[in-house]
Amino acid sequence: MGEAVLLDCDIHDVRCDVKKPEDTRFAKVIDSAMDAIVLADSRNRITVFNPAAQKVFRCTAAEAIGKPINKLLPARFHEAHGKHMREYARSGATTRTMHLPGVVTGLRADGEEFPAEATISAGEANGEPFYAVILRDITQRLRAEEILRKAENAQVTETVKRYQIERSIASGIQQRLFTSQMPSVPFATVQARNIACADIGGDFYDVIALPGKLAIVIADSSAKGISAALQASILQGIIHSQLLSDTPLHKLAEVINRFLCARGLGYATAIILYLTAGGELELVNCGHIRPLLVSGDVIAPLEDANLPVGFFPDVVYQSARCRLRTGDRLLLVSDGVTEAEDGGGNCFGGQRLNQLAAAGAVPAEILAAMRTFCENKPLADDCTVLTVTFLG
C-alpha cells in the first residue's frame, strides 16, 4: 500500500456564518458522524475532535484539542505536511485540488499506524480560516481484502496444482499408448517418432505382430489437450482389440466411426494397414495425410479413399491394396509435420517431406529437419512420423 501525507488530499472551500461551528447544528452533525472529523485553525491546532475521531485515534477530545494536527501523523510525514500547508496558505486560493482522496497513513495515540481514506477541506468561519479532515479507518477492510485475496490465491494455486497433476497423469497414460519396443518380424522393419506440441497430445501409433503379417496404425485426434488424450486412448483400445480379432480393415473403420458418432466424441483421422510376409499391403485411410510409397527412384502418394471417422454414422469404408517389392519404404506422417510453420508463416509442406523420403531419412531425421525449419516457433500440433521398410 503506497503511503501519502494525511493532508495531501482534496481541499474544498467551506464557508460558515456562525461564530463557533461546534455550537451549532453543524456541530451536532459532526458529533453524530460515523467518520472521524477533525477541524484545525490557521495555526494547524486542533479545534474540533468528534467522537468518531476519539475512537479512531484512541484519545479523548481534551487530549487532542489545542495540539498540532501533526499529532495525528507519523513523524516522517510532518515536514511534507507542513510544506503542503504553507504552499496552500501562500497561494491565497479559496479552492485548490492538491490530491484526490485516497489511502493515507494516520497515527493513533498509542503509536500504532493505520491506513485511512481522507478528504481535506478548507474554509472560513467569521473571517477565521479553518481546515476540516474527514477520515475513515480502513484497517479492517484492508485486512478482510487481504484474507480474501490470500484465500483466492490459495484456491487458484490448488486448482492449478490439481490440473497439473491431472495433466501429468494423462501424459503418462498417453505415453504408454505408444509402442515402447517395435515387434521384430523377418520381413519388415518399422521406425516411429512422436513430438507432442504440449505435454499431452492427440497423435498415436501402434504396431502389432500378427500371424504372417504386421498391423500398423497411425491416428490423429481432432481434439486438444486432455480431451485428445482420452479420445486417443479410446481409439487405440478399440483398434487394438479389433486387430487382434483379425477384423477386416474396412469393417474396423466402420466400428470406430459408429462408436465415435454414437457418443459425440469428435472425429479423428487414421491409417490402419496390414503388411504380409509376401509383401501384400492392405490399408484403409480415414481422411489422414496420404502415405508416401518410395520404390526405387519413384515416390508416389497412396490415394485417399474415405472420410475421417466420427463425422457421419452410416459411412461405408473401403480398403485399398497393392504389393510391395523388396526395399520399398512406406512413410506415414500426421498433418502436424507438413503444416508446421516457420516464423514467416510458411509450412514445412509436402515437397520437403518428399525430398527427405527420397533421401531415405528416418523418422528422427525428418523431425529434426522440421524443427530446424521452424526455428524457434512453437509447434501448433502434434507431429508423428512412421516408416515401414519391406525386406522381402
C-alpha positions as CSV (number, residue, x, y, z in Angstrom):
1,M,0.0,0.0,0.0
2,G,1.5,3.3,-1.0
3,E,1.8,5.9,1.8
4,A,0.7,9.5,1.4
5,V,0.6,12.5,3.7
6,L,-2.7,12.7,5.6
7,L,-3.4,16.2,4.4
8,D,-2.4,15.6,0.8
9,C,-5.9,15.3,-0.4
10,D,-8.8,17.2,-1.9
11,I,-9.2,20.7,-0.4
12,H,-12.7,22.3,-0.8
13,D,-13.9,25.8,0.1
14,V,-16.3,25.7,3.1
15,R,-18.0,28.9,4.4
16,C,-19.9,29.1,7.7
17,D,-21.8,32.1,9.0
18,V,-21.6,31.0,12.7
19,K,-19.4,32.2,15.5
20,K,-18.4,28.7,16.6
21,P,-19.2,25.7,14.4
22,E,-19.1,23.4,17.4
23,D,-22.0,25.3,19.0
24,T,-24.4,24.9,16.1
25,R,-26.4,22.3,14.2
26,F,-23.2,21.8,12.2
27,A,-21.6,20.7,15.5
28,K,-24.4,18.1,16.0
29,V,-23.8,16.7,12.6
30,I,-20.1,16.5,13.3
31,D,-20.8,14.7,16.6
32,S,-23.1,12.1,15.1
33,A,-20.9,11.4,12.0
34,M,-19.7,7.8,11.6
35,D,-16.4,9.1,10.2
36,A,-13.7,10.9,12.1
37,I,-13.9,14.7,11.7
38,V,-11.1,16.9,12.8
39,L,-11.0,20.7,12.5
40,A,-7.9,22.8,12.8
41,D,-7.3,26.6,12.9
42,S,-4.9,28.7,10.8
43,R,-2.0,27.6,13.1
44,N,-2.9,23.9,12.4
45,R,-4.0,23.5,16.0
46,I,-6.9,21.0,16.5
47,T,-10.2,22.8,17.5
48,V,-12.8,20.1,16.9
49,F,-12.3,16.3,17.6
50,N,-15.6,14.4,17.2
51,P,-16.4,11.1,19.0
52,A,-15.6,9.0,15.9
53,A,-12.1,10.7,15.8
54,Q,-11.6,9.9,19.5
55,K,-12.4,6.2,18.8
56,V,-10.1,6.1,15.7
57,F,-7.1,7.9,17.2
58,R,-7.7,6.4,20.7
59,C,-7.5,9.6,22.6
60,T,-10.1,12.0,24.1
61,A,-11.1,15.3,22.7
62,A,-9.5,17.0,25.7
63,E,-6.2,15.3,24.9
64,A,-6.3,16.3,21.2
65,I,-7.8,19.9,21.2
66,G,-5.1,22.5,21.1
67,K,-2.5,20.1,19.9
68,P,-0.8,20.4,16.4
69,I,-2.6,18.4,13.8
70,N,0.8,16.8,13.2
71,K,0.0,14.8,16.3
72,L,-2.2,12.6,14.0
73,L,0.6,11.9,11.6
74,P,3.6,9.7,11.7
75,A,6.8,11.8,12.2
76,R,8.1,11.0,8.8
77,F,5.2,13.0,7.2
78,H,5.5,16.1,9.3
79,E,7.8,18.0,7.0
80,A,5.9,17.2,3.9
81,H,2.6,18.1,5.5
82,G,3.9,21.5,6.7
83,K,5.2,22.2,3.2
84,H,1.9,21.5,1.6
85,M,0.0,23.7,4.0
86,R,2.5,26.6,3.7
87,E,2.2,26.4,-0.1
88,Y,-1.6,26.5,0.2
89,A,-1.6,29.5,2.5
90,R,0.7,31.4,0.2
91,S,-1.5,30.7,-2.8
92,G,-4.4,32.7,-1.3
93,A,-6.8,30.4,-3.2
94,T,-10.1,29.5,-1.7
95,T,-10.3,26.2,-3.5
96,R,-7.3,24.1,-4.6
97,T,-7.1,20.5,-5.5
98,M,-3.9,19.0,-4.1
99,H,-4.7,15.3,-4.4
100,L,-7.7,13.1,-4.9
101,P,-9.0,11.4,-1.7
102,G,-7.1,8.1,-1.2
103,V,-5.4,5.9,1.2
104,V,-3.2,7.7,3.7
105,T,-1.5,6.9,7.0
106,G,-2.7,8.0,10.4
107,L,-1.1,7.7,13.9
108,R,-3.1,6.6,16.9
109,A,-2.2,7.9,20.4
110,D,-0.7,4.6,21.4
111,G,1.8,4.8,18.4
112,E,0.0,2.4,16.1
113,E,-0.1,3.5,12.4
114,F,-3.2,2.7,10.4
115,P,-4.5,3.1,6.8
116,A,-7.3,5.5,6.2
117,E,-9.3,7.3,3.5
118,A,-9.3,11.0,4.0
119,T,-10.7,14.2,2.4
120,I,-9.4,17.6,3.4
121,S,-11.5,20.8,3.2
122,A,-10.5,24.4,3.9
123,G,-12.8,27.4,4.6
124,E,-13.6,30.4,6.8
125,A,-15.8,30.9,9.8
126,N,-16.3,34.6,10.9
127,G,-13.2,35.6,9.0
128,E,-11.0,32.9,10.5
129,P,-9.6,30.2,8.3
130,F,-10.0,26.6,9.3
131,Y,-9.3,23.1,7.9
132,A,-11.5,20.1,8.1
133,V,-10.3,16.5,7.9
134,I,-12.9,13.8,7.2
135,L,-11.2,10.4,7.8
136,R,-12.3,6.8,7.7
137,D,-10.2,4.0,9.3
138,I,-10.0,1.2,6.7
139,T,-7.8,-1.2,8.7
140,Q,-10.5,-3.9,9.0
141,R,-11.5,-3.6,5.3
142,L,-7.9,-4.0,4.1
143,R,-7.4,-7.0,6.4
144,A,-10.6,-8.6,5.0
145,E,-9.5,-7.9,1.5
146,E,-6.1,-9.4,2.2
147,I,-7.6,-12.5,3.7
148,L,-9.9,-12.9,0.7
149,R,-7.0,-12.3,-1.7
150,K,-4.9,-15.0,0.1
151,A,-7.9,-17.4,0.1
152,E,-8.4,-16.8,-3.7
153,N,-4.7,-17.2,-4.4
154,A,-4.7,-20.4,-2.4
155,Q,-7.7,-21.7,-4.3
156,V,-6.1,-20.8,-7.6
157,T,-2.8,-22.4,-6.6
158,E,-4.7,-25.6,-5.5
159,T,-6.6,-25.7,-8.8
160,V,-3.5,-25.2,-10.9
161,K,-1.7,-27.9,-8.9
162,R,-4.6,-30.3,-9.3
163,Y,-4.8,-29.6,-13.0
164,Q,-1.0,-30.1,-13.4
165,I,-1.3,-33.5,-11.6
166,E,-4.2,-34.5,-13.9
167,R,-2.2,-33.5,-17.0
168,S,0.8,-35.4,-15.7
169,I,-1.3,-38.5,-15.2
170,A,-2.9,-38.1,-18.6
171,S,0.5,-37.6,-20.2
172,G,1.8,-40.8,-18.6
173,I,-1.2,-42.7,-19.8
174,Q,-0.7,-41.3,-23.3
175,Q,2.9,-42.2,-23.5
176,R,2.0,-45.8,-22.7
177,L,-0.2,-45.7,-25.9
178,F,2.9,-45.6,-28.0
179,T,4.7,-48.9,-28.7
180,S,7.8,-48.9,-26.4
181,Q,9.5,-51.6,-28.4
182,M,8.8,-52.4,-32.1
183,P,7.9,-56.1,-32.7
184,S,10.5,-58.0,-34.6
185,V,9.5,-59.7,-37.8
186,P,11.8,-61.1,-40.6
187,F,10.1,-59.4,-43.5
188,A,9.9,-55.7,-42.4
189,T,11.3,-53.1,-40.1
190,V,9.3,-50.2,-38.5
191,Q,10.6,-47.0,-37.0
192,A,8.5,-44.2,-35.4
193,R,8.8,-41.0,-33.5
194,N,6.4,-38.5,-32.0
195,I,6.6,-34.9,-30.7
196,A,3.6,-33.5,-28.8
197,C,3.0,-29.8,-29.1
198,A,2.1,-29.8,-25.4
199,D,2.7,-32.4,-22.6
200,I,-0.5,-34.1,-23.8
201,G,-1.2,-34.7,-27.5
202,G,-3.8,-36.4,-29.8
203,D,-1.5,-38.4,-32.1
204,F,-0.6,-42.1,-31.5
205,Y,0.7,-45.0,-33.4
206,D,0.7,-48.8,-32.8
207,V,2.4,-51.8,-34.3
208,I,1.2,-55.3,-33.7
209,A,2.8,-58.6,-35.0
210,L,0.1,-61.0,-36.1
211,P,0.4,-64.5,-37.6
212,G,2.0,-64.0,-41.0
213,K,1.5,-60.2,-41.1
214,L,2.1,-56.9,-39.4
215,A,-0.6,-54.5,-38.3
216,I,0.3,-50.8,-38.2
217,V,-1.8,-47.8,-37.0
218,I,-1.2,-44.0,-37.1
219,A,-4.0,-41.7,-35.9
220,D,-4.6,-38.1,-35.2
221,S,-7.4,-36.9,-32.8
222,S,-9.2,-33.6,-33.7
223,A,-9.3,-32.7,-30.0
224,K,-6.6,-31.0,-28.0
225,G,-5.0,-31.5,-24.6
226,I,-6.7,-33.9,-22.1
227,S,-9.7,-34.5,-24.4
228,A,-7.3,-35.5,-27.2
229,A,-5.5,-37.9,-24.9
230,L,-8.8,-39.5,-23.8
231,Q,-10.0,-39.9,-27.4
232,A,-6.7,-41.3,-28.5
233,S,-6.7,-43.9,-25.7
234,I,-10.3,-45.0,-26.5
235,L,-9.4,-45.3,-30.2
236,Q,-6.3,-47.3,-29.6
237,G,-8.2,-49.7,-27.3
238,I,-10.9,-50.3,-29.9
239,I,-8.4,-50.6,-32.8
240,H,-6.1,-52.9,-30.9
241,S,-8.8,-55.3,-29.9
242,Q,-10.3,-55.4,-33.4
243,L,-6.8,-56.1,-35.0
244,L,-6.2,-59.0,-32.6
245,S,-9.6,-60.3,-33.7
246,D,-8.4,-60.1,-37.3
247,T,-11.3,-57.8,-38.3
248,P,-11.3,-56.8,-41.9
249,L,-9.9,-53.2,-42.1
250,H,-13.0,-51.6,-43.7
251,K,-15.2,-53.2,-41.1
252,L,-12.8,-52.0,-38.3
253,A,-13.1,-48.4,-39.6
254,E,-16.9,-48.7,-39.6
255,V,-16.8,-49.9,-36.0
256,I,-14.7,-46.9,-34.9
257,N,-16.8,-44.5,-36.8
258,R,-20.1,-45.7,-35.3
259,F,-18.7,-45.6,-31.8
260,L,-17.4,-42.0,-32.1
261,C,-20.7,-40.8,-33.7
262,A,-22.9,-42.5,-31.1
263,R,-21.1,-40.9,-28.2
264,G,-20.3,-37.5,-29.7
265,L,-16.5,-37.9,-29.2
266,G,-15.5,-35.8,-32.1
267,Y,-13.6,-37.0,-35.2
268,A,-10.2,-38.4,-35.9
269,T,-8.1,-39.3,-38.9
270,A,-6.3,-42.6,-39.1
271,I,-4.5,-45.1,-41.4
272,I,-4.7,-48.8,-40.5
273,L,-2.8,-51.3,-42.6
274,Y,-1.8,-54.9,-42.9
275,L,1.6,-55.9,-44.4
276,T,2.0,-59.6,-45.1
277,A,5.3,-61.6,-45.3
278,G,4.7,-61.8,-49.1
279,G,4.6,-58.0,-49.5
280,E,0.8,-57.6,-49.8
281,L,-0.3,-54.3,-48.4
282,E,-3.9,-53.5,-47.4
283,L,-4.8,-50.2,-45.9
284,V,-7.8,-48.2,-45.0
285,N,-7.2,-44.4,-45.0
286,C,-9.7,-42.5,-42.9
287,G,-9.1,-38.9,-44.0
288,H,-5.4,-39.0,-43.0
289,I,-2.4,-37.4,-44.8
290,R,-1.7,-39.8,-47.7
291,P,1.3,-42.1,-47.1
292,L,4.2,-42.0,-49.4
293,L,5.4,-45.1,-51.1
294,V,9.1,-45.0,-52.0
295,S,10.0,-47.6,-54.6
296,G,13.5,-47.2,-56.1
297,D,13.6,-43.7,-57.5
298,V,9.8,-43.3,-57.6
299,I,7.9,-41.6,-54.8
300,A,4.1,-41.8,-55.0
301,P,1.3,-41.0,-52.6
302,L,-1.2,-43.7,-52.0
303,E,-4.7,-42.4,-52.8
304,D,-7.3,-41.3,-50.3
305,A,-10.5,-43.3,-50.1
306,N,-12.5,-42.4,-47.1
307,L,-13.8,-39.7,-44.7
308,P,-12.4,-39.3,-41.2
309,V,-14.1,-41.4,-38.5
310,G,-16.6,-39.7,-36.3
311,F,-18.4,-37.5,-38.9
312,F,-21.4,-39.5,-40.1
313,P,-22.6,-42.8,-38.6
314,D,-23.5,-44.6,-41.8
315,V,-20.4,-44.1,-43.8
316,V,-19.2,-47.2,-45.8
317,Y,-15.4,-47.5,-45.7
318,Q,-13.2,-49.2,-48.3
319,S,-9.7,-50.5,-48.1
320,A,-7.0,-50.4,-50.9
321,R,-4.4,-53.0,-51.8
322,C,-1.0,-53.1,-53.5
323,R,2.1,-55.2,-53.4
324,L,5.5,-54.0,-52.1
325,R,8.8,-55.1,-53.6
326,T,11.9,-55.8,-51.6
327,G,13.4,-52.5,-50.4
328,D,10.2,-50.5,-50.8
329,R,9.5,-48.0,-48.0
330,L,6.3,-46.6,-46.7
331,L,6.3,-43.1,-45.0
332,L,3.3,-42.1,-42.8
333,V,3.1,-38.8,-41.0
334,S,0.4,-36.7,-39.2
335,D,-0.6,-33.3,-40.6
336,G,1.4,-31.6,-37.7
337,V,4.5,-32.3,-39.7
338,T,3.5,-30.9,-43.1
339,E,1.7,-28.0,-41.5
340,A,4.5,-27.0,-39.1
341,E,5.3,-23.3,-39.7
342,D,8.4,-21.1,-39.5
343,G,8.4,-17.6,-38.2
344,G,7.1,-16.2,-41.5
345,G,4.1,-18.5,-41.6
346,N,5.5,-20.8,-44.3
347,C,4.6,-24.5,-44.0
348,F,7.1,-27.3,-43.9
349,G,5.0,-28.8,-46.7
350,G,4.9,-32.0,-48.8
351,Q,7.8,-31.1,-51.1
352,R,10.3,-31.1,-48.2
353,L,8.8,-34.3,-47.0
354,N,9.2,-35.9,-50.4
355,Q,12.9,-34.8,-50.6
356,L,13.6,-36.4,-47.2
357,A,11.7,-39.6,-48.2
358,A,13.8,-39.8,-51.4
359,A,17.0,-39.4,-49.3
360,G,15.9,-42.3,-47.1
361,A,15.6,-40.2,-43.9
362,V,14.4,-42.0,-40.8
363,P,11.7,-40.5,-38.5
364,A,14.2,-38.9,-36.1
365,E,15.9,-37.1,-39.1
366,I,12.6,-35.9,-40.5
367,L,11.5,-34.4,-37.2
368,A,14.9,-32.8,-36.8
369,A,14.7,-31.2,-40.2
370,M,11.2,-30.0,-39.4
371,R,12.5,-28.5,-36.1
372,T,15.3,-26.7,-38.0
373,F,12.8,-25.3,-40.5
374,C,10.5,-24.0,-37.7
375,E,13.5,-22.4,-35.9
376,N,12.2,-21.1,-32.5
377,K,8.5,-21.1,-33.4
378,P,6.5,-23.4,-31.1
379,L,4.6,-26.3,-32.7
380,A,0.9,-25.8,-33.1
381,D,0.1,-29.5,-33.5
382,D,1.4,-32.9,-32.6
383,C,3.9,-34.5,-35.1
384,T,4.2,-38.2,-35.7
385,V,6.4,-39.9,-38.3
386,L,6.4,-43.7,-39.0
387,T,8.4,-45.6,-41.7
388,V,7.9,-49.2,-42.8
389,T,10.6,-50.9,-44.9
390,F,9.7,-54.2,-46.6
391,L,12.7,-56.6,-46.5
392,G,11.2,-59.3,-48.8
